[in-house]
Amino acid sequence: MKLNPYLTFNGQCKEAMEFYAKTLRGQVVMMMKNSDLAPGDQMPGVKPDLIMHARIMMGDQVLMASDATADCQVDTKGMMVSTVVETPEEAERIYGELSAGGQITMPMEETFWAHRFGMLTDRYGIPWMVNCEKSM
């Protein structure tokens, strides 16, 4: 079994997913707009440029997303995206890029379980945990 985060944005999905692909060193493999659907399949009342489904691959890991429609706004309370990396340097890099223009919740630091751990909410309103674990 795999659990794959599915993020929802308010019209910023394309920009956010391209940013995440660059930051997480992944590849955008799907970016489907409402206007890409056949006319009969398009969602009525939804702007043509809203993203209906996007997908980034990072090795065998997947991050998916879409833009919210006016009748389906999503709150991120109770949710965080957690990323675990191999080196403290990679943790620092990802944390720095994700936190730019966002809000730091917990500064990147060493903890009893991690060489580096930090929490933030990025410029798109998505909460993240960045972790470089110690061997236990």
C-alpha positions in Angstrom: 0.0 0.0 0.0 1.1 3.6 -0.7 -0.4 6.8 0.7 -0.2 9.7 -1.8 -0.9 13.2 -0.7 -3.5 15.1 -2.8 -3.3 18.8 -2.4 -5.9 21.4 -3.3 -5.3 25.0 -4.3 -7.3 28.1 -5.0 -6.2 28.7 -8.6 -2.5 28.2 -7.9 -2.1 24.5 -8.7 0.0 24.8 -11.8 2.4 27.3 -10.2 2.6 25.3 -7.0 3.2 22.0 -8.7 5.9 23.3 -10.9 7.6 24.8 -7.8 7.3 21.5 -5.9 8.7 19.6 -8.9 11.8 21.9 -8.9 12.2 22.0 -5.1 11.7 18.2 -4.6 13.6 17.3 -7.8 10.7 15.6 -9.3 9.0 15.7 -12.7 5.5 16.9 -13.6 4.0 14.0 -15.4 0.4 15.3 -15.7 -1.1 18.8 -15.7 -4.7 18.6 -16.9 -6.8 21.8 -17.2 -10.6 21.9 -17.4 -10.2 23.0 -21.0 -8.2 19.9 -21.8 -11.3 17.7 -21.2 -13.7 16.9 -24.0 -16.5 19.5 -24.1 -19.1 17.1 -22.6 -16.7 16.2 -19.8 -15.7 19.8 -18.8 -17.1 20.9 -15.4 -19.8 23.6 -16.0 -19.1 26.9 -14.4 -15.4 26.1 -13.8 -12.8 28.3 -15.4 -11.1 26.7 -18.4 -7.6 27.2 -17.0 -8.2 25.6 -13.6 -6.2 22.4 -13.0 -8.4 19.3 -12.7 -5.5 17.0 -11.9 -1.8 17.3 -11.6 0.8 14.7 -10.8 4.5 14.9 -9.8 6.8 11.8 -9.7 9.9 11.7 -7.4 11.3 8.3 -7.9 8.4 6.0 -6.8 6.8 8.7 -4.8 3.7 10.6 -6.1 2.3 14.1 -5.2 -1.0 14.9 -6.7 -3.1 18.1 -6.7 -5.9 20.1 -8.3 -7.5 23.5 -8.1 -10.6 23.7 -5.9 -13.9 24.8 -7.5 -16.0 27.5 -6.0 -18.3 24.9 -4.4 -15.5 22.7 -3.0 -13.1 24.8 -0.9 -10.7 22.7 1.2 -9.1 23.5 4.5 -5.7 22.2 5.4 -6.2 22.0 9.1 -5.2 18.6 10.4 -3.0 17.8 7.5 0.8 18.2 6.8 3.0 16.9 4.0 6.0 15.1 5.5 9.2 14.6 3.6 12.1 12.5 4.8 15.5 13.1 3.1 18.9 11.4 3.4 21.2 14.3 4.3 21.1 17.4 6.6 22.1 19.5 3.6 19.2 18.3 1.5 16.8 19.0 4.5 18.2 22.5 4.8 17.9 23.1 1.0 14.3 21.9 0.8 13.3 23.7 4.0 14.8 26.9 2.7 13.1 26.7 -0.7 9.7 25.7 0.7 9.7 28.4 3.5 10.6 31.3 1.1 7.5 33.5 1.1 5.8 31.3 3.6 5.6 31.0 7.4 8.0 29.1 9.6 6.3 27.0 12.3 9.3 25.4 13.7 12.9 26.4 12.7 15.1 23.8 11.1 17.2 22.3 13.9 18.6 19.1 15.4 16.3 17.1 17.5 16.6 13.8 19.5 15.2 11.9 16.5 16.6 13.9 13.6 19.8 15.5 12.3 17.5 18.2 11.0 13.7 18.8 11.4 11.6 21.8 10.7 8.0 22.7 10.0 6.5 25.5 7.8 3.5 26.6 5.8 4.6 27.4 2.3 3.5 30.4 0.2 0.5 28.3 -1.2 -0.8 27.6 2.3 0.4 24.0 2.4 1.9 22.8 5.8 5.1 20.8 5.5 7.5 18.8 7.8 11.0 18.4 6.6 13.0 15.6 8.3 16.4 14.1 8.1 16.2 11.2 10.6 18.9 9.8 12.8 19.4 6.1 13.0 17.5 4.8 16.0 
